[in-house]
């Protein structure tokens, strides 16, 4: 069996360099590969910042919505340890904490909707996009103190209010569990619930656990951290640097705020897959009782997914907890997309089947055009690696993709779906 280094040789690097040059991109792409038996490979091509410094695997990049998977795994594990089921009512959990801890926040129905919908939102609905709205979460300049999440979910920074960021108050406008609608808002509420329960910021709540699951070079703190980095700058399609030349914006932690290396997230996926594959009596990271990711958590996140409620049209995949789940012939594949200003990304990991344990985390420091670069890199990886259940003819199609008439918030998922995920055997 060939190693990753043999499969992704200098020829692969040259192909990626040609893709970056052909698109005239200011930044580049950095990605980490997972292989069976612990085989791993990190590759970075292109430019990392405005000075022309080469992008490297050690550069920290924004993981954007890939943050949601980390959040969902942690929350599932956290609440299971407390004996709280994924079906627990969010309003009941908030009510049990009391107003002093929650600031009096509870989910409320939108105008014309019944109170029962608000009371019926469950923990899992926050993570499977069937409970709340607010598709996109907006960035905050790094020189502005990031608002408490309570202020965001109560509309204190709506258009014309507070910082005018565009965060409308969270309201429940659909019957929970009935319809998929990609929701950053669910992860804002999840963050508030965890912080209110623990009485401290989410980075402190999760830091020790993140270290145990391989996420050491990964943080929800948006500003430069001593001893970490270097930090890649994000570029817009016209080559300008994001954030008035700073390089990035800050985003709500669990919804889109993680910053770190692709290798860190790949290590996390190795831990999650190890817990899933180990079965209920043990984990690759220790016994079932003391593992930071239990088999039950991994199975809940990856297998207790909803029947299609709209996610197949969105991503050619069903929806787990903070992760999309697709079928590729004999393989079950976890995947997710990511988009913050100046950063685009995705991961694709096989968690069950003949290619189990193989995966990739791909992040570029660019905008819409870089989503196409990511798709081309994923196609290159899949064609060279030869996963089962992937239609190579679809991957060899021309990588043309028309942004016209696609809402900005759906450009990334629709590009990946058309250029990559549609090569997977359709969900039955």
C-alpha positions in Angstrom: 0.0 0.0 0.0 1.4 3.4 -0.9 1.9 6.0 1.8 0.3 9.4 1.6 3.7 11.0 0.9 4.0 8.7 -2.2 0.5 9.4 -3.4 0.7 13.2 -2.9 4.2 13.7 -4.3 5.8 16.7 -6.0 3.5 16.2 -9.0 0.5 16.9 -6.8 2.1 20.0 -5.4 2.8 21.3 -8.9 -0.8 20.7 -9.8 -2.0 22.8 -6.9 0.5 25.6 -7.7 -0.9 25.6 -11.2 -4.5 25.9 -9.9 -3.6 28.8 -7.6 -1.9 30.6 -10.5 -4.7 29.9 -13.0 -7.2 31.6 -10.7 -4.9 34.5 -9.8 -5.4 34.0 -6.1 -3.7 36.2 -3.6 -3.5 33.5 -0.9 -3.2 29.8 -1.1 -4.5 26.5 0.4 -3.3 24.4 3.4 -4.6 20.9 4.0 -4.0 17.9 6.2 -4.6 14.3 5.2 -5.5 11.3 7.5 -4.6 7.8 6.4 -5.0 4.3 7.9 -2.7 3.3 10.7 -1.8 6.8 11.7 -0.4 7.9 8.3 -0.6 11.7 8.0 0.5 14.4 5.6 0.3 18.2 5.7 0.6 20.3 2.6 0.5 24.1 2.1 0.9 26.0 -1.2 0.6 29.7 -2.0 0.9 32.9 0.1 0.2 33.3 3.8 0.1 37.1 4.3 0.4 40.4 2.6 4.2 40.3 2.6 4.4 37.4 0.3 5.4 34.9 3.0 4.8 31.3 1.9 1.8 29.6 3.4 2.9 26.7 5.6 1.1 23.9 7.5 1.9 25.7 10.8 -0.1 28.8 9.8 -3.3 29.3 11.8 -6.3 29.8 9.6 -10.0 30.5 10.3 -12.0 27.2 10.5 -15.3 29.1 10.2 -18.3 26.7 10.3 -16.0 23.7 10.9 -16.2 25.0 14.4 -19.8 23.6 14.6 -18.6 20.0 14.6 -16.2 20.5 17.5 -19.0 22.3 19.4 -21.5 19.5 18.8 -19.1 16.7 19.9 -18.2 18.6 23.0 -21.8 19.5 23.9 -23.0 15.9 23.3 -20.2 14.5 25.6 -20.7 17.3 28.2 -24.5 16.8 28.5 -24.3 13.0 28.4 -21.9 13.2 31.4 -24.6 15.2 33.2 -27.3 12.7 32.3 -29.0 15.1 29.9 -30.3 13.6 26.7 -30.1 15.3 23.3 -33.9 15.4 23.4 -33.9 17.7 26.5 -35.9 21.0 26.1 -33.6 24.0 25.8 -36.1 26.2 27.6 -36.3 23.8 30.5 -32.5 23.7 30.8 -32.4 27.5 30.7 -35.2 27.7 33.2 -33.4 25.3 35.6 -30.3 27.6 35.6 -32.3 30.6 36.7 -32.4 34.2 35.4 -29.2 35.2 37.3 -27.2 32.9 35.1 -29.0 33.1 31.8 -29.8 36.8 31.9 -33.5 35.8 31.6 -33.0 34.5 28.1 -35.5 31.9 26.8 -36.5 30.9 23.4 -39.6 32.7 22.2 -41.9 32.2 19.2 -41.8 34.5 16.2 -45.0 36.5 15.6 -47.9 34.2 14.7 -46.1 31.0 15.9 -47.2 29.0 18.9 -45.3 29.0 22.2 -45.2 25.2 21.9 -42.6 25.6 19.1 -40.3 27.6 21.3 -40.7 25.2 24.2 -40.2 22.2 21.9 -36.7 23.1 20.7 -34.4 20.4 22.0 -30.6 20.3 22.4 -30.2 18.3 19.3 -32.2 20.8 17.3 -29.6 23.5 18.1 -27.0 21.2 16.4 -28.9 19.6 13.5 -30.2 22.9 12.0 -33.9 22.0 12.5 -34.6 24.4 15.4 -33.5 27.9 14.8 -32.6 30.4 12.0 -29.9 32.9 11.3 -28.0 31.2 8.5 -24.9 33.4 8.6 -23.1 34.9 11.6 -21.3 38.2 11.1 -17.7 39.1 11.7 -16.5 41.7 14.2 -13.3 43.8 13.6 -10.5 42.6 15.9 -10.1 46.1 17.4 -13.6 46.0 18.8 -14.3 44.0 22.0 -16.3 41.0 21.0 -19.9 41.2 22.4 -21.2 38.7 24.9 -23.2 36.1 23.1 -26.3 37.1 25.1 -26.2 40.5 23.4 -26.1 38.8 20.0 -29.0 36.5 20.6 -31.2 39.2 22.1 -30.8 41.6 19.2 -28.7 44.2 21.0 -26.4 44.4 17.9 -29.0 44.3 15.2 -28.9 46.7 12.2 -29.0 50.2 13.7 -28.6 48.9 17.3 -25.4 48.6 19.3 -22.5 47.8 17.0 -25.0 47.4 14.1 -23.7 43.9 13.2 -26.9 42.5 11.8 -27.7 40.1 14.7 -31.5 40.0 15.0 -33.0 38.6 18.2 -33.4 34.8 18.1 -37.0 33.7 17.6 -38.5 30.3 16.8 -40.3 30.5 13.4 -40.8 26.8 12.6 -41.9 23.6 14.3 -38.7 22.1 15.7 -37.4 19.0 14.0 -39.5 19.3 10.8 -37.3 21.3 8.4 -33.6 21.7 7.8 -32.4 25.3 7.6 -28.7 26.0 8.1 -28.5 27.8 11.4 -25.6 29.6 13.0 -28.2 30.8 15.5 -28.5 27.3 17.1 -24.8 27.4 18.0 -25.1 30.9 19.4 -27.8 29.6 21.8 -25.7 26.5 22.5 -22.7 28.7 23.5 -24.9 30.8 25.8 -26.3 27.6 27.4 -22.9 26.2 28.1 -21.4 29.5 29.3 -24.4 30.1 31.6 -24.1 26.6 33.0 -20.4 26.9 33.7 -20.2 30.6 34.5 -17.1 31.2 32.3 -16.2 31.8 28.7 -16.5 29.0 26.2 -12.8 28.8 25.6 -12.2 28.1 29.3 -15.1 25.6 29.3 -13.6 23.6 26.4 -9.9 24.2 26.7 -8.9 21.1 28.7 -11.1 18.8 26.6 -9.7 20.3 23.3 -6.2 19.6 24.4 -7.1 15.9 25.1 -8.7 15.4 21.6 -5.8 16.8 19.6 -6.9 20.4 19.3 -3.9 22.0 20.9 -3.2 24.3 17.9 -6.8 25.4 17.9 -8.7 28.1 19.8 -11.9 30.1 20.0 -9.9 33.2 21.0 -9.8 35.4 17.8 -6.8 37.6 18.7 -3.1 36.5 18.3 -2.1 34.1 21.1 1.5 34.1 22.5 3.5 31.2 21.2 0.9 30.4 18.5 0.7 31.0 14.8 1.9 32.4 12.5 -1.6 33.6 11.5 -2.6 33.6 7.9 -4.2 36.7 6.5 -7.5 36.3 4.6 -7.8 37.8 1.2 -10.9 38.9 -0.7 -11.3 38.0 -4.4 -9.8 41.3 -5.5 -6.7 40.7 -3.5 -7.4 43.1 -0.6 -6.7 41.9 2.9 -9.7 41.3 5.2 -10.4 43.6 8.1 -8.9 46.8 6.8 -5.5 45.1 6.4 -5.6 43.2 9.8 -6.1 39.9 8.1 -9.3 38.5 9.7 -12.5 39.3 11.6 -13.7 37.7 14.8 -16.7 35.4 14.8 -19.0 33.8 17.4 -16.9 30.9 18.8 -19.1 27.8 18.3 -20.8 28.9 15.2 -17.7 30.1 13.2 -15.0 31.4 15.5 -12.3 28.7 15.7 -8.8 29.5 14.5 -6.0 26.9 14.2 -4.1 24.6 11.9 -5.8 22.1 9.6 -3.7 19.4 11.4 -5.4 20.1 14.7 -8.8 19.5 13.2 -7.5 16.4 11.5 -6.2 15.1 14.8 -9.6 15.7 16.3 -11.2 13.7 13.5 -8.7 10.8 14.2 -9.9 10.9 17.8 -13.6 11.0 16.9 -13.2 8.2 14.4 -11.2 6.2 16.9 -14.0 6.5 19.5 -16.6 5.6 16.9 -14.7 2.5 15.7 -13.8 1.3 19.1 -17.3 0.3 20.1 -19.1 0.8 23.4 -16.5 -1.0 25.5 -13.5 1.2 24.9 -11.9 4.1 23.1 -8.7 4.8 21.3 -8.0 7.5 23.9 -8.8 5.4 27.0 -11.6 3.4 28.6 -15.2 4.2 27.8 -15.7 5.9 31.2 -12.8 8.4 31.0 -12.4 9.0 27.3 -12.8 12.6 26.2 -14.9 11.3 23.3 -17.0 8.2 24.2 -18.2 5.7 21.6 -21.8 6.8 22.5 -21.0 10.4 21.8 -19.4 9.5 18.4 -22.3 7.3 17.5 -24.8 10.0 18.4 -23.1 12.6 16.4 -22.5 10.5 13.3 -25.3 8.0 13.2 -28.4 9.4 15.1 -29.0 11.7 12.1 -32.3 13.0 10.9 -34.1 11.8 7.9 -33.7 14.2 5.0 -35.6 17.4 5.9 -33.9 19.5 3.2 -30.2 18.9 3.9 -29.7 16.6 0.8 -30.6 19.5 -1.5 -28.3 21.7 0.5 -25.3 19.3 0.6 -26.2 15.9 -0.9 -26.0 14.6 2.7 -28.2 13.9 5.7 -27.7 15.9 8.9 -26.1 14.5 12.1 -25.2 16.7 15.1 -23.0 19.4 13.7 -21.9 17.2 10.8 -23.3 16.2 7.4 -23.4 12.5 6.7 -23.2 11.2 3.1 -23.2 7.8 1.5 -20.4 7.0 -1.0 -21.0 3.4 -2.1 -19.9 1.2 0.8 -18.5 4.2 2.7 -20.2 6.5 5.2 -18.7 10.0 4.9 -18.7 12.9 7.3 -18.4 16.3 5.7 -18.8 20.1 6.4 -18.3 23.4 4.6 -16.8 26.6 5.9 -17.0 30.3 4.9 -15.8 33.4 6.7 -14.7 36.6 5.0 -11.3 35.7 3.4 -11.4 32.1 4.4 -13.0 29.0 2.9 -12.8 25.4 4.0 -14.2 21.9 4.2 -13.5 18.5 5.7 -14.3 15.1 4.3 -13.7 12.0 6.5 -14.8 8.4 6.0 -15.9 7.0 9.4 -17.3 3.6 8.3 -16.6 1.3 5.3 -13.5 0.0 3.5 -11.9 3.5 3.5 -12.7 4.2 7.2 -10.1 6.5 8.8 -9.2 8.3 5.6 -9.9 12.0 5.5 -8.9 15.6 4.7 -9.2 19.0 6.1 -8.8 21.7 3.5 -8.7 25.5 4.2 -7.8 28.4 1.9 -7.1 32.0 2.9 -9.3 33.5 0.2 -13.0 34.2 -0.6 -15.4 32.8 -3.2 -12.8 32.0 -5.8 -10.9 30.0 -3.2 -14.0 27.8 -2.6 -13.4 26.6 -6.2 -9.8 26.0 -5.4 -10.7 23.9 -2.4 -13.1 21.9 -4.5 -10.3 21.3 -7.0 -7.9 20.2 -4.3 -10.6 17.8 -2.9 -11.1 16.4 -6.4 -7.3 16.0 -6.8 -7.1 14.1 -3.5 -10.1 11.9 -4.2 -8.8 11.0 -7.7 -5.3 10.2 -6.5 -6.4 8.3 -3.4 -9.2 6.3 -5.1 -11.9 6.1 -2.4 -14.6 3.5 -3.0 -18.1 4.9 -3.9 -16.8 8.0 -5.6 -17.7 8.6 -9.3 -14.4 9.7 -10.9 -16.1 10.9 -14.0 -18.0 13.5 -12.0 -14.7 14.6 -10.4 -13.1 15.0 -13.8 -15.8 17.4 -15.1 -14.8 21.0 -15.9 -14.5 22.9 -12.6 -16.7 25.7 -13.9 -19.2 27.0 -11.4 -21.5 30.0 -11.8 -21.9 32.2 -8.7 -24.7 34.1 -10.4 -28.2 33.9 -8.7 -26.8 31.9 -5.8 -27.3 33.6 -2.4 -23.9 34.5 -0.9 -24.5 32.3 2.1 -25.0 29.2 -0.1 -22.2 29.7 -2.6 -19.7 27.5 -0.7 -22.0 24.5 0.0 -23.5 24.6 -3.6 -20.0 24.8 -5.2 -18.7 21.8 -3.1 -21.9 19.9 -3.8 -21.7 20.5 -7.6 -18.0 19.9 -7.9 -17.3 17.2 -5.2 -20.2 15.9 -3.2 -22.4 15.0 -6.1 -19.7 12.4 -7.0 -20.8 10.5 -3.9 -23.5 7.8 -4.3 -26.8 9.6 -3.6 -28.4 9.2 -0.2 -31.1 6.5 -0.6 
